[in-house]
Amino acid sequence: MKKYKKYLRWETMLIVVLIAELLIFGKINPRFLNARTLLFSTNDFITIGIIALFVTFVIITGGMDISSGSIIGLTSITMGLLWKMLGFNIWLTLPLALLVGALAGLLNGYLVAYIGVQPMVTTLGTSLFYSGLSLVIMGLSGASAYEGIGGFPKSFVNLANGSIAYIPIPFIIFVVLFVIAYFLLHRTKYGRYIYLIGINPHAAKYSGIKIKPVIMSTYVLSGISASIGGILLTSYLGSSRPEHGATLTMPIITAVVLGGTLITGGGGSVMGTALAAIIVGFFRFGSQMAGVSSQYISIGEGILLISAVALRGFNLKSLSNHFMSGKDIIKS
């Protein structure tokens, strides 16, 4: 029954969950289904989706990156310092902010790929380092951590608060980055190398793949995406603060895992991550519109993630074994 194969993919199940979510919250509060309301609600969570797209690369290699939140804060406060204290044009700070993210990712990747430090330990340590560095930079600026650095030009603030043809600019950026990430991971040799390294790094090495540069590059991409998130958050909130990304690390990992990426490496997709990020974001937005308090929303997100992981481990192989012969088993 090969014809059922495409319907049992994890991404298909996520689409079903997304549709069900829209219908349920739309039934509770009809205003939830307003297209403009839905689109602009993505401003609150699209940063998570942007970063999760490239953290997916890291996790597929068998790695982990929990430093994204700290890189967001470091990017944000670096932009504020360059603009307010050193007199840089605000738009000139953007490529420098991306460079900060790239260098942070490069350090993460070098420690993991070349020094051999365990990814979780590496990114936990660098997360603390980047957070501390952000506070030091904040001290140099003379501003308090509570107030941050504000007063950015309106043109910059509009970057994350404006729209083009009624579509929010951050959502457009997300779509562009989704296309780039999808092409890199699913349509290039580089993407195949990432999967092979995650499945069996020793076999990948003996097949001629230079695994260390590939692994390091995934952390660089993750760092750059975190810097993009930092730029957008700074613009959206209109201030530069070191704690901007403090609460985003777990939602980012949640989006990646809920999207079907195997935490052990070797499996996952950009499409799954993108859908999961939207599901989690709409879940929070819909719950708020339904009058659910924030602590219960977190419980719901936890249940959603646990259920997804359980289904990921059980449903695909169980259903495929039930409906198909051995040759037709779905690749999980």
Protein Blocks (a to p, Z undefined) as FASTA:
>chain_A
ZZlmmmmpmklmmmmmmmmmmmmmmmmmmmlmpmklmmmmmmmmmmmmmmmmmmmmmmmn
opacfklmmmmmmmmmmmmmmmmmnopafklmmmmmmmmmmmmmmmmmmmmmmnopafkl
mmmmmmmmmmmmmmmmmmmnopafklopghiafklmmmmmgceehiafklmmmmmmmmmm
mmmmmmcfklmmmmmmmmommlmmmnopafklmmmmmmmmmmmmmmmmmmmmmmmnopac
fklmmmmmmmmmmmmmmnopafkgoiacfklmmmmmmmmmmmmmmmmmnopafklmmmmm
mmmmmmmmmmmmmmmmmmmmmmpcfklpccZZ
